[in-house]
Amino acid sequence: MADTRSISLFSGAMGLDIGLMKAGIRFEIGQDVDSYCVRTMEFNGHRGLLGDIRDISSRELLDVSGMNVGEPFLICGGPPCQPFSTAGKRRGINDPRGSLFLDFVRMIDEIRPRFFVMENVKGLMSAPLKDSSGASLKTRALDVILEEFRRLRYKTVYGVLDAVNYGAPQFRERFVLLGSRDNEEIFLPVPTHFHIHQNADCRWRTLGDAIRDIEDCPGECESFSESRLRYLRMIPEGGNWRNLPAELIPPAMGGAYASGGGKVGFYRRLSYSQPSPTVVTSPVQKATMMCHPTKDRPLSVAEYARIQQFPPDWKLMGTLASKYRQIGNAVPVGLARAIGEMLVSVADGKQEVRVKRIRGTGIHDRIQDAIRLGGAGE
């Protein structure tokens, strides 16, 4: 097997790292600007470097990890996603936070890992570049990012992947950009779980699968205000504000009542029988409530961790709000593992059974479509 010593940037609670480690990749160092995240890394036995990526040199990362230029198997990370989120103003690459991706590029350029993994919100696929006045330009932020990696001579593939297709009990779409220094045949990982499948182990996992055995002893948990509980108690499993009596909807929704959009997260009570919606950084915000299917409380920290597939012995450090935020910002472990397994298989030359032809049946065509998942190569 290839030497898989690697470096993690913007590591957070290490959801991406854990999945990659399950695929056989070894991390020598993680980095984050959030002290709670670094404490989480260290408490769980991993080396963490606290600091702003803009103030960290590539030499420092290499020295701490005990590697030289060109030796790391992988650099992975998710530069902060706020500038590209469809929920925000989408100021794109001109947002000061958006410039952090340039520091990720800097590390790739100076350290020259064999592969890189960069993940972000799916809004990055279409986020427009804007000028200093805020006017949208014809160029996408993604085009600029891809051009940076072309300049570094990395072959890239990218696309939006949904974690539910890789075993997570959650609908969670993430933009994934993968790169190869040596022009190896990398690809978006093939889905392992499906909406319909004859084998139960290969079907989508539901919220009930993830949390039923711990819901009576949930541990640390936020709480809803009594004013919100008044309405949540009227919502059936799987429902939201639309299930309230008509005369109560205006006072329950307040100013949001007349606003546009589906507002599906308002007074949302989850369903055992479906995958969870995307977990957010707080389960009690009015527009993105994550209420338990049958209990009058939000999902607990432990239930959040189950949905994101953290190991049962993984401990989070910090305040209650910080623990929710660390988990809510993480990459689901199953999705990360699939990415890691793809990279390891490519590195070992075992990703493909070479045959003279692939039979053109309908099911093979559908699998090929699933592989593409909107991705593209550079």
N, C-alpha and C positions, 0 to 999 in steps of 0.2 A: 504494500500500500504506500501511496505517496506520503512524503513528509507534509503534515497538515498544520504545522504551527502557524497561527494567525493572529491578527490584530482586530479589535472591535472599537469602533468610534460611535459616539452618541449612543452608548450602550443601554441606558435606562436600567430597567429591572432585568435585562438580559434575556427577554423572550426570544429574540432572534438568535442570540448566542446559544441558548439551551438547545433549540432545535438543530442548529448546525452541529453542536457537540454530539447530539444523538446520532448524527450521520457519520461521526468519526473525526470531526474537525476539532483541533485543539487550540484553545485561546491562551496566549501568553499574557495579554494585557487587555483591559477594557478601559474606556474613558467616558466621563460625563462631567458636565458643569454643575449638576445637581448633587449636593453632598449626600442627600438621602439615597440616591441611586448608587453612589460609590460605596456607601455603608452597606447597602444591600448586597452588592458584589462581594465585598470583603467578608461579611458575615457568613456568606454561603461558600467561602473558600476560594474565591477568585481574586486575582490581583486587579485593583482599580486605580486609575489615575484621575485625580480630581483637577479640573481646570477647563477653561474656555479653549476650544480647539484653535482659536485664532492666536492664542498665546503659547501653543505647544509646537515644538519643532519635530520634524520627522526623525531627527537624530535622537531626540529624547525618547520617542516611542521605540526606536530600534534598540537603544541601549537598555531600556527597561526590559524589553522582551528578549534580549540576548541574541538578536538576529542582525544580519547585514542587509544592505540593499539587494533586492532581488530574491531574498530567501523566503519571505512570508508566502504561504500558500494562498492567503486570502486577506483582504481588508473588507470589512462590512460595516454598514451603518445606515442610519436614517436621519439625515439633516432635518432640523425642525420643520414641520410640515405646515405651519400656519399660513405662510404666504400663498400656498397653492390650494388650500382647502376650499371646497365649493361652499362651505358654510360662512366663509369670511368674505372680505372685500376683494380677494384675489388680485392683490397688487403685484403678484408674480415676482419676477426676478429683481425688480427695483426695490422691493421691501428689504430693509437692512438684514432681516433674518434670512432672507433668501440667499444672501451672499455666502452663508455658511457652506453651501454646497461647493463653493469655490475652494474652501479649505479641505473638503473631502477630496476634490480633484487634486489639490496640492499634495496631499499625502500619497495618492496613487502615483503621481508623477515622480515624487522624490523617493518613494520606497519601492516601487515597481513590483507589487505582488503578482503572483501568477494569475489570480482571479480577483474580482471585486464584486460585491453585492451592495447595491444601493436601493433602499426602499423608501416609499413616500406615499402620500395620499393619492387616490386615483385622479384627483383634480389636476395633478401635474401634467397629465396627458394633454390637456387642452388649455392650461393656464396661459393667458396672453402675456407677452412682453409689453411693458408700458414705458412711455417716455417720462421725463422729469415732471411733466404736467399731469400725469396720470392717464393720458390717452393711450388706448390700446394700439399696439403696432401689429403688423401682419405676421411677425415672427412669434412662434410659441417659445415659452421658457424652455420646453423640452428640446427644441431645436438647438438652442445655445448649449445645453448640457451635452447633447450628443456630439456637437462639434468639438467640445473640449476633449472628449474621450477619443474622437477621431484624431485630434492633434497629438494625443499621447500614443496613438497607434494601437489602441485596444479594440478588439472586435467586440461588438455589443449585441445583445438581444434584450427586448423589453416588452412589457405588457402588463395588463391588470389581471391579477389572480385573486380568486375568492377563496378564503381560508376554509369555507365549508366543503370545498372539493378536495381538501387534503386532511380531513378528519377532525377539524375543529367544530364544536357544536355551536357555530356562530356564522352568520353571514357577515363577512368582513372583506371588502375589496381593498387591495393594496397595489400600488404601482411598484413594479420590480424591474430594475435595470441590472443586468449581469454583464460582466466584462471578462475577456480573456486576453492576456498579454501575448500569448504565443499562438494566437489564431486557432485555438482548439474549437471543436464543434460543440459549443455550449448550446443549450436550448431551455425553453421554459419547462419546468418539471411537469410531467404527465399527471393529471388528476388520479387520485386513488379512491375517492369516495363520490358517489353519485346519488341523484334524486331517486332513481329507480335502479335496483340491482337485485339479482337473484340470490346473492350472498349477503346476509345481514351485516357482516363485518365490513362490507364495502358500501353500505348506504350512508347517507348523511346522518350525523349524530344530532340528537335533539337536546334542548335544555334539560329536559327530564333525565336523560342519560347522564348528564354532567352533575346535577346537583341534588337529586332526590335523596341520596343517602346521607347528606349533611345538612339538609334544610332545617331540621329540628334543633340542631346545635350549630348555628351559623357562625358564631364567633363575632369578631368586630364588625359593626354595621352602622351605617348612617341611619337617620330617621327622617320621616316626612313630617312637616308641620301639620298641626291638627286641621288647619284650613284646607290643606290638600287632601288629607285623609278623608275628610268629609265627602269628597267626590270620588276618591279612589275606591272607597268601600262599595260604591254602586257599580263599579266596572267589573264585568265578568272576565274570566281567564281569556287571554288573547284579545281583549278589547282595548278601547281608548276613549277619548272624550266624546266620540260620536255615539257611544252607548249611554250617555247621560240623558235624562229626561230633557226634552227640548227647552223647557223654560229655565233649566239650570245651566245650559251651555254658555250663554252670554256671561253670566257672572263668574263661572268657572274659568273661562278662557281670558277674561279681561280684554286688554288691548289686542291680544292675538286673534280674537274672534273675527275681526274684519280684515285681517291680513291675508295675503295669498299663501299658496303652498298647501300641501296635504296635512301638515301639522300632526303627523302620525305619532310623534313622541309625547304629545300632551296627554297626561293621565293614562299612560300606557301600562297595562298589566300584561306581563309576558305569558307565553303558552308553553306548557310542558312538552307538547307534541311536535313542536317545530324547533329548528335551530334558533338560537338567540339572535336578536338584532345586534349590530355592532356595539360592543361595550364602549362606553364613553368615559371621560375622565372623572365624572361625578354622576352617580345614579339618581340624584335628587333634583337636578335642574328641571325647571318647568317644561322646557321644550324637548327634553331627552330623558324622561323618567324611565327607570328600569325597576318597575315594581314586581315583586315576587308573584308568581301565578296565583297563589291562594292565600298568602299571608300579607298582612297590611304593613309591609316594610319594603324598602329597596333590597336589591341583592346585596349580600354581604361581601366583604373582602375575600373570604374563602371561596364564595361562589363565583365571584369575578375571576379569581385565579383558576378555578376549574374550567371556566369557559375559555380562558386563554391558554389552557393546557399546561400550566406551571406544575412542576413536580409537587407531590403532597408535602414534602419536607422543605420546600423552598420558603425561606423567611424574608419578609419585607420589613425594612427599617423606616422609621420616620413617623409622622403624624398620620392620623386616619385619612385625612384628605390626600396626603402624599402617597399613601398606599394605593388608594383608588386611582390616583393619577398615574403612578408607575405602571399599574396593570393595564389601565385603559390605553396607555400609549404604546404598549408592547405589540410585537408581532406574534400571532399565535404559533405555538411551538410546532404543531403539525405542518404548517406551511413552511416554516423555516427548515424543518427536517427534510422536506421534499426538495427544497433548493439545495441543501447540503448534499443529499444523496445524489442529485444530478451532478454536482461538481466533482464529487469523489469518483463517481462512475466514469466521468469524462477523463479525469486525471489518470485513472487506472486503465483506460481504454476498454471498458466493459459496458458501455452504455447502449450498445447496439448488437443485435444478432444480424450478421451480414448474410443476406440471401440474394438470389438473383431477381426475385420479384416479390411484391407484396400483393396478395390477392385483393382485388378491388371490390370487396363486399361492402354493403352499406354500413355495417358496424365499424369496419376499419376506417371508412371515411369520417364517421362521427368521432372516432377517437382522434384522428388527425386534426379535426376541427377543434376538439377540446384542447389539444396540445397548443394550437396556435393562440386561442383565447384572446384574440385581438393583438397578439404580439407582433413584433417586427424585428428585423436584423439590420445591423449596420456593418 
